[in-house]
């Protein structure tokens, strides 16, 4: 009821949707007008229906009323615009009232952002300030001399003041204690009214009906005089003012009594003193003394105070939860930082995340709920979320590292903060295990989320830290003895990992006692040792992103067999038997005694296991051989005495790192030595005719292949294939060169010639097998195995050789030698396939 909205009119004198807001007095007269420092003083209600406009006006009035009732009101002065400051004309002021709170402007029916405006009012009337005799400022206009206005000006005006505005005194205002002083004034006013009321005879008679006229008063009673105070009496007082006797008596009293300066009051006192008989009209008495000095006791029945509650008294910063206020009675206005009213349900809520600013330890938030001028307050505590950092040895790990504990780096500084839950990539853990990540040979970023809890406030917070886990490169290789002589052991290192380009990988090789070929990285290479070498290990250390992997392999094997007499080697084509061989019985001296030796690398091993199968199929397994014989420190282990009988002799051996076949075992070595009779010979003309026929068959297959693909026929490799089939270059070295060229055709030719490369490889291999099967000269089957293996790794599948190499006509030669060679070649082809 203290506010009034007045619509503004347009040029046609028609009301608009823009309204002025006034504060009105009890008679509904405007006494102050809403006037913000910035922006329009008109409040826009456009787009609202009449009912919506009235509802919004009531809401705005309720909000402003609550703010003015509960908030700190600041008083200020401003000159009336256009007031001249010239001599003899006192400046005129308007009173300005403002609060720190803001009210919500009318809500648009189409939605949009919510806007607010400051609360500031300026009085409609003006006042002047004049000094009294002591140069104290006095406000001339009575409507501005109320206690609230004077107190506000004393409290809020600048203590320095200006030549036109008097200074304020905030300390004095604080000492006054506004509420107590205002209450004292109100009590004084009420009691003054009561006393005035009691001075009326009829009121006094109603309160004391026992009074009576006795022409006096008994002892202990109360004597009552009744007098009149009318216009006629005042006229008489004024008429006798110049009486010399009156003046004389007044002058006699002046030294003893201080009279007010008001002439009317002084005249009344004079009349009472000198002309009492003309005023008293009656007398009465009471038989008791009246009235006592005890103040009246008043019983004030107040409305119940409003109630404001929340489900808890402590909250955490940045909490997005909406906590509903419990309010009684409903329909009031609630104010407080972080609170809001939901437009959907009309309820008030507290949302801690709406409170901005930094909170160090705690922050107290006070809410005020106002209903019909009565209010209640609620104060809650807002605590900051706990903070901290995770303690990890590094932010980069290798995926072969041991698990590490996750802890708080700030635990010693603030022991109240603890880790409650730790998750990595969504899974709850208690430590970081790098071995679980970067499993696809690619670095992986791992996000660690830790929930902190302050056990004093129960507030939580989630912190994150991301680490990178790098895959540890896998170091691996194979090392095999590929060639051995009396003077040299040749070890091939292959299948090296990491493979391919291996960008960013450092390879560190160590081969004590060995001499490598070239500067190895991850391409196959060979290492050369002497047969007497004692250090036969090869180590590889690979490093990428500071992650390393190391592997060491010991070269530990049966190198060969020796068939010796006391006078030295007797087997043709070299001392070491590393591959199957076919020899004639006449190559041996029947008068000699022969024995078998197993040659190891390194020269001394823990023990050797040996097994021998005779031509008749009987197999004998020998006891463990734990020492080299006959000379300690040599690299031969003498196994058995032996006689070169006709047939196939099979020698088998395996080395162990420990005594009596214990410890690490090497690969086994099995050699087949076929001894044939000298009478096992083939008719040269028959053999030549067969070979010519088979070579032509191979040539026909190659021609058909060339005719089906002209580009392959024109390729340089095709001419090399023809020359090889014609027999002019059918050696093991040229076969190896031809296979290397076919591998290049398979992998590099454009358009694709893979199928032609595989088929031509099968044709030339079958032709070369014909030569090996019928040629009695010695042959290195170990190198042939290496070439076939290389072909398979290069994409040339050797399975096609089975379809091309027909052995029926070769078997028809009925030669033990040829049959033995066919058996060796088929076994070799099967091993490689």
BELGI-V99004 format. One record per residue. N is the residue number from 1. RES is the residue in one letter. PHI is phi in radians with two decimals (none if undefined). Layout:
n/res/phi
N/RES/PHI
N/RES/PHI
This chain:
n/res/phi
1/X/none
2/X/-1.57
3/X/-2.18
4/X/-2.47
5/X/-1.75
6/X/-2.17
7/X/-1.25
8/X/-1.51
9/X/-1.87
10/X/-1.58
11/X/-1.14
12/X/-1.61
13/X/1.09
14/X/-1.83
15/X/-1.15
16/X/-1.94
17/X/-1.55
18/X/-1.83
19/X/-2.20
20/X/-1.68
21/X/-1.99
22/X/-2.14
23/X/-1.67
24/X/-2.04
25/X/-1.59
26/X/-1.12
27/X/-1.67
28/X/1.17
29/X/-1.62
30/X/-1.12
31/X/-2.08
32/X/-2.64
33/X/-2.14
34/X/-1.14
35/X/-2.69
36/X/-1.24
37/X/-1.15
38/X/-2.08
39/X/1.56
40/X/-1.40
41/X/-1.49
42/X/-1.63
43/X/-1.78
44/X/-1.64
45/X/-1.98
46/X/-1.13
47/X/1.51
48/X/-1.82
49/X/-1.27
50/X/-1.04
51/X/-1.13
52/X/-1.17
53/X/-1.10
54/X/-1.08
55/X/-1.10
56/X/-1.17
57/X/-1.13
58/X/-1.12
59/X/-1.12
60/X/-1.10
61/X/-1.08
62/X/-1.15
63/X/-1.12
64/X/-1.14
65/X/-1.09
66/X/-1.13
67/X/-1.18
68/X/-1.23
69/X/-1.36
70/X/-1.92
71/X/-1.40
72/X/-1.39
73/X/-1.58
74/X/-1.73
75/X/-1.70
76/X/-2.63
77/X/-2.12
78/X/-2.52
79/X/-1.13
80/X/-1.15
81/X/-0.91
82/X/1.55
83/X/-1.28
84/X/-1.35
85/X/-1.80
86/X/-2.13
87/X/-1.06
88/X/1.20
89/X/-2.03
90/X/-1.23
91/X/-1.17
92/X/-1.92
93/X/-2.15
94/X/-1.99
95/X/-1.52
96/X/-1.99
97/X/-2.02
98/X/-2.63
99/X/-2.29
100/X/-1.32
101/X/-1.27
102/X/-2.19
103/X/-1.93
104/X/-1.46
105/X/-1.19
106/X/-0.97
107/X/-1.41
108/X/-1.30
109/X/-1.18
110/X/-1.70
111/X/1.52
112/X/2.01
113/X/-1.24
114/X/-1.49
115/X/-1.94
116/X/-2.21
117/X/-2.48
118/X/-1.25
119/X/-1.79
120/X/-2.71
121/X/-2.19
122/X/-2.17
123/X/-1.12
124/X/-1.28
125/X/-1.52
126/X/-2.08
127/X/-2.50
128/X/-2.07
129/X/-2.13
130/X/-2.17
131/X/-1.51
132/X/-1.53
133/X/-1.13
134/X/-1.70
135/X/1.12
136/X/-1.56
137/X/-1.26
138/X/-2.19
139/X/-1.47
140/X/-1.33
141/X/-1.48
142/X/-1.08
143/X/-1.08
144/X/-1.80
145/X/-1.73
146/X/-1.22
147/X/-1.09
148/X/-1.06
149/X/-1.10
150/X/-1.11
151/X/-1.08
152/X/-1.07
153/X/-1.14
154/X/-1.05
155/X/-1.34
156/X/-1.79
157/X/-1.21
158/X/-1.07
159/X/-1.18
160/X/-1.40
161/X/1.23
162/X/-2.38
163/X/-1.25
164/X/-2.05
165/X/-1.99
166/X/-1.22
167/X/-1.32
168/X/-1.68
169/X/-2.57
170/X/-1.13
171/X/-1.12
172/X/-1.14
173/X/-1.11
174/X/-1.18
175/X/-1.20
176/X/-1.08
177/X/1.01
178/X/-0.85
179/X/-1.18
180/X/-1.17
181/X/-1.17
182/X/-1.12
183/X/-1.11
184/X/-1.11
185/X/-1.12
186/X/-1.17
187/X/-1.11
188/X/-1.07
189/X/-1.10
190/X/-1.11
191/X/-1.21
192/X/-1.10
193/X/-1.12
194/X/-1.12
195/X/-1.14
196/X/-1.08
197/X/-1.15
198/X/-1.24
199/X/-1.28
200/X/-1.48
201/X/-1.07
202/X/-1.13
203/X/-1.19
204/X/-1.18
205/X/-1.16
206/X/-1.15
207/X/-1.36
208/X/-2.28
209/X/-1.20
210/X/-1.53
211/X/-1.29
212/X/-2.61
213/X/-1.63
214/X/-2.17
215/X/1.24
216/X/2.90
217/X/-2.60
218/X/-1.21
219/X/-1.10
220/X/1.50
221/X/-1.70
222/X/-2.17
223/X/-1.69
224/X/-2.09
225/X/-1.92
226/X/-1.97
227/X/-2.30
228/X/-1.98
229/X/-2.47
230/X/-2.09
231/X/-1.15
232/X/-1.14
233/X/-1.18
234/X/-1.07
235/X/-1.06
236/X/-1.13
237/X/-1.09
238/X/-1.15
239/X/-1.18
240/X/-1.62
241/X/-1.08
242/X/-1.57
243/X/-1.11
244/X/-1.05
245/X/-1.09
246/X/-1.01
247/X/-1.13
248/X/-1.11
249/X/-1.15
250/X/-1.14
251/X/-1.12
252/X/-1.16
253/X/-1.50
254/X/-0.93
255/X/-1.14
256/X/-1.76
257/X/-2.22
258/X/-1.68
259/X/-1.51
260/X/-1.10
261/X/-1.37
262/X/-1.13
263/X/-1.13
264/X/-1.10
265/X/-1.10
266/X/-1.08
267/X/-1.11
268/X/-1.12
269/X/-1.12
270/X/-1.06
271/X/-1.09
272/X/-1.09
273/X/-1.28
274/X/-1.69
275/X/-2.24
276/X/-0.95
277/X/-1.14
278/X/-1.46
279/X/-1.88
280/X/-1.20
281/X/-2.04
282/X/-2.86
283/X/-2.45
284/X/-2.42
285/X/-2.58
286/X/-2.12
287/X/-1.32
288/X/-2.35
289/X/-1.39
290/X/-2.37
291/X/-2.08
292/X/-1.17
293/X/-1.53
294/X/-1.24
295/X/-1.19
296/X/-1.19
297/X/-1.69
298/X/-1.89
299/X/-1.83
300/X/-1.85
301/X/-1.63
302/X/-1.75
303/X/-1.20
304/X/-1.04
305/X/-1.21
306/X/-1.10
307/X/-2.09
308/X/-2.30
309/X/-2.42
310/X/-2.24
311/X/-1.20
312/X/-2.60
313/X/-1.92
314/X/-2.30
315/X/-2.37
316/X/-1.95
317/X/-1.05
318/X/1.20
319/X/-1.26
320/X/-1.49
321/X/-1.14
322/X/-1.66
323/X/-1.75
324/X/-1.44
325/X/-1.31
326/X/-1.73
327/X/-2.13
328/X/-2.60
329/X/-1.36
330/X/-1.36
331/X/1.69
332/X/-1.56
333/X/-2.06
334/X/-1.99
335/X/-2.26
336/X/2.77
337/X/-1.10
338/X/1.55
339/X/-1.71
340/X/-2.78
341/X/-1.91
342/X/-1.33
343/X/-1.16
344/X/-1.27
345/X/-1.95
346/X/1.32
347/X/-1.50
348/X/-1.62
349/X/-2.33
350/X/-2.04
351/X/-2.17
352/X/-0.99
353/X/-1.17
354/X/-1.34
355/X/-1.54
356/X/-1.77
357/X/1.71
358/X/-1.53
359/X/-2.01
360/X/-1.51
361/X/-1.96
362/X/-2.74
363/X/-2.48
364/X/-1.59
365/X/-2.03
366/X/-1.95
367/X/-1.94
368/X/-2.19
369/X/-2.05
370/X/-2.00
371/X/-2.37
372/X/0.91
373/X/1.47
374/X/-1.79
375/X/-2.55
376/X/-2.45
377/X/-2.11
378/X/-2.44
379/X/-2.01
380/X/-2.14
381/X/-1.85
382/X/-2.04
383/X/-1.90
384/X/-1.26
385/X/-1.25
386/X/-1.15
387/X/-2.26
388/X/3.02
389/X/-2.23
390/X/-1.47
391/X/-1.76
392/X/-2.29
393/X/-1.11
394/X/-2.89
395/X/-1.82
396/X/-2.36
397/X/-2.37
398/X/-1.72
399/X/-1.40
400/X/-1.96
401/X/-1.35
402/X/-1.26
403/X/-1.04
404/X/-2.16
405/X/-1.34
406/X/-1.91
407/X/-2.39
408/X/-1.57
409/X/-1.20
410/X/-1.71
411/X/-1.07
412/X/-1.26
413/X/-1.28
414/X/-2.42
415/X/-1.16
416/X/-1.27
417/X/-1.61
418/X/-2.33
419/X/-1.49
420/X/-1.80
421/X/-2.41
422/X/-2.13
423/X/-2.21
424/X/-2.22
425/X/0.91
426/X/1.60
427/X/-1.82
428/X/-1.30
429/X/-2.42
430/X/-2.10
431/X/-2.80
432/X/-1.67
433/X/-1.95
434/X/-1.04
435/X/-1.19
436/X/-1.54
437/X/-2.20
438/X/0.97
439/X/-1.48
440/X/-1.79
441/X/1.11
442/X/-2.25
443/X/-1.03
444/X/-2.30
445/X/-1.54
446/X/-1.97
447/X/-1.67
448/X/-1.80
449/X/-2.00
450/X/-2.19
451/X/-1.63
452/X/-1.64
453/X/-2.37
454/X/-1.62
455/X/-1.27
456/X/-1.51
457/X/-1.97
458/X/1.15
459/X/-1.41
460/X/-2.14
461/X/-2.73
462/X/-1.96
463/X/-1.99
464/X/-2.22
465/X/-2.60
466/X/-1.92
467/X/-2.09
468/X/-1.96
469/X/-1.89
470/X/-1.75
471/X/-1.24
472/X/-1.35
473/X/-1.10
474/X/-1.46
475/X/-1.64
476/X/-2.82
477/X/-2.93
478/X/-2.04
479/X/-2.32
480/X/-2.36
481/X/-1.29
482/X/-1.90
483/X/-2.74
484/X/-2.59
485/X/-2.30
486/X/-1.12
487/X/-1.96
488/X/-2.62
489/X/-2.01
490/X/-1.90
491/X/-1.92
492/X/-1.69
493/X/-1.80
494/X/-2.56
495/X/0.92
496/X/-1.43
497/X/-2.14
498/X/-1.18
499/X/-1.64
500/X/1.20
501/X/-1.15
502/X/0.93
503/X/-1.09
504/X/1.33
505/X/-1.77
506/X/-1.78
507/X/-1.89
508/X/-2.10
509/X/-1.81
510/X/-2.42
511/X/-2.50
512/X/-1.06
513/X/1.46
514/X/-2.00
515/X/-2.14
516/X/-1.37
517/X/-1.65
518/X/1.39
519/X/-1.91
520/X/-1.24
521/X/-2.22
522/X/-2.29
523/X/-1.66
524/X/-1.00
525/X/-2.63
526/X/-2.19
527/X/-2.16
528/X/-1.92
529/X/-2.19
530/X/-1.56
531/X/-1.02
532/X/-1.58
533/X/-1.06
534/X/-1.70
535/X/-1.66
536/X/-2.21
537/X/-1.93
538/X/-2.18
539/X/-2.10
540/X/-2.25
541/X/-2.11
542/X/-1.95
543/X/-2.34
544/X/-2.62
545/X/0.91
546/X/1.15
547/X/-1.72
548/X/-2.17
549/X/-2.47
550/X/-2.25
551/X/-2.42
552/X/-2.21
553/X/-2.13
554/X/-1.62
555/X/-1.47
556/X/-2.54
557/X/-2.81
558/X/-1.51
559/X/-1.46
560/X/-2.91
561/X/-2.04
562/X/-1.94
563/X/-1.95
564/X/-2.24
565/X/-2.00
566/X/-1.14
567/X/-1.63
568/X/2.16
569/X/-1.19
570/X/-2.19
571/X/-1.48
572/X/-1.11
573/X/1.14
574/X/1.91
575/X/-1.35
576/X/-1.43
577/X/-1.72
578/X/-1.93
579/X/-2.27
580/X/-1.05
581/X/-2.42
582/X/-2.10
583/X/-2.31
584/X/-1.59
585/X/-1.10
586/X/-1.26
587/X/-1.26
588/X/-1.94
589/X/-1.68
590/X/-1.17
591/X/-1.47
592/X/-1.55
593/X/-1.80
594/X/-1.96
595/X/-2.49
596/X/-1.91
597/X/-2.13
598/X/-1.75
599/X/-1.74
600/X/-1.95
601/X/-2.46
602/X/-1.19
603/X/-1.10
604/X/-2.19
605/X/-2.17
606/X/-1.24
607/X/-2.87
608/X/-2.27
609/X/-1.82
610/X/-2.29
611/X/-2.44
612/X/-2.27
613/X/-2.04
614/X/-1.37
615/X/-1.01
616/X/-1.43
617/X/1.69
618/X/-1.24
619/X/-2.05
620/X/-2.14
621/X/-1.89
622/X/-1.59
623/X/-1.14
624/X/-0.99
625/X/-1.86
626/X/-1.73
627/X/-2.33
628/X/-1.23
629/X/-2.42
630/X/-1.55
631/X/-1.98
632/X/-1.09
633/X/1.63
634/X/-1.40
635/X/-1.85
636/X/-2.17
637/X/-2.05
638/X/-1.23
639/X/-1.85
640/X/-2.78
641/X/-1.45
642/X/-2.71
643/X/-2.17
644/X/-1.45
645/X/-1.55
646/X/-1.18
647/X/2.28
648/X/-1.78
649/X/-1.83
650/X/-2.00
651/X/-1.89
652/X/-2.34
653/X/-2.62
654/X/-2.58
655/X/-1.75
656/X/-2.28
657/X/-1.35
658/X/-1.92
659/X/-1.18
660/X/0.95
661/X/1.13
662/X/-1.98
663/X/1.50
664/X/-1.28
665/X/-1.80
666/X/-1.47
667/X/-1.15
668/X/-1.46
669/X/-2.13
670/X/-2.18
671/X/-2.12
672/X/-1.85
673/X/-1.92
674/X/-1.77
675/X/-1.87
676/X/-1.95
677/X/-1.26
678/X/-1.15
679/X/-1.26
680/X/-1.32
681/X/-2.15
682/X/-2.07
683/X/-1.06
684/X/-1.00
685/X/-1.14
686/X/-1.11
687/X/-1.14
688/X/-1.17
689/X/-1.09
690/X/-1.15
691/X/-1.14
692/X/-1.10
693/X/-1.10
694/X/-1.23
695/X/-1.14
696/X/-1.15
697/X/-1.06
698/X/-1.14
699/X/-1.13
700/X/-1.06
701/X/-1.10
702/X/-1.17
703/X/-1.10
704/X/-1.06
705/X/-1.15
706/X/-1.20
707/X/-1.15
708/X/-1.36
709/X/-2.55
710/X/-1.09
711/X/-1.15
712/X/-1.17
713/X/-1.12
714/X/-1.53
715/X/-1.26
716/X/-0.99
717/X/-1.12
718/X/-1.12
719/X/-1.10
720/X/-1.12
721/X/-1.12
722/X/-1.09
723/X/-1.09
724/X/-1.14
725/X/-1.19
726/X/-1.26
727/X/1.58
728/X/-1.40
729/X/-2.38
730/X/-1.57
731/X/-2.03
732/X/-1.10
733/X/-1.13
734/X/-1.24
735/X/-1.11
736/X/-1.10
737/X/-1.12
738/X/-1.12
739/X/-1.13
740/X/-1.06
741/X/-1.15
742/X/-1.16
743/X/-1.10
744/X/-1.12
745/X/-1.06
746/X/-1.09
747/X/-1.70
748/X/-2.04
749/X/-1.22
750/X/-2.35
751/X/-1.25
752/X/-1.12
753/X/-2.15
754/X/-1.09
755/X/-1.07
756/X/-1.13
757/X/-1.13
758/X/-1.16
759/X/-1.18
760/X/-1.18
761/X/-1.07
762/X/-1.12
763/X/-1.15
764/X/-1.22
765/X/-1.19
766/X/-1.07
767/X/-1.10
768/X/-1.21
769/X/-1.09
770/X/-1.03
771/X/-1.15
772/X/-1.12
773/X/-1.20
774/X/-1.93
775/X/-1.76
776/X/-1.39
777/X/-1.18
778/X/-1.11
779/X/-2.49
780/X/-1.58
781/X/-1.18
782/X/-1.13
783/X/-1.17
784/X/-1.10
785/X/-1.08
786/X/-1.09
787/X/-1.16
788/X/-1.13
789/X/-1.11
790/X/-1.06
791/X/-1.10
792/X/-1.12
793/X/-1.16
794/X/-1.46
795/X/1.88
796/X/-1.58
797/X/-1.22
798/X/-1.31
799/X/-1.07
800/X/-1.17
801/X/-1.12
802/X/-1.03
803/X/-1.35
804/X/-1.65
805/X/-1.45
806/X/-1.64
807/X/-1.80
808/X/-1.05
809/X/-1.15
810/X/-1.21
811/X/-1.15
812/X/-1.23
813/X/-1.19
814/X/0.98
815/X/-1.99
816/X/-1.05
817/X/-1.11
818/X/-1.12
819/X/-1.07
820/X/-1.13
821/X/-1.12
822/X/-1.01
823/X/-1.09
824/X/-1.10
825/X/-1.17
826/X/-1.15
827/X/-1.15
828/X/-1.11
829/X/-1.11
830/X/-1.17
831/X/-1.10
832/X/-1.22
833/X/-1.14
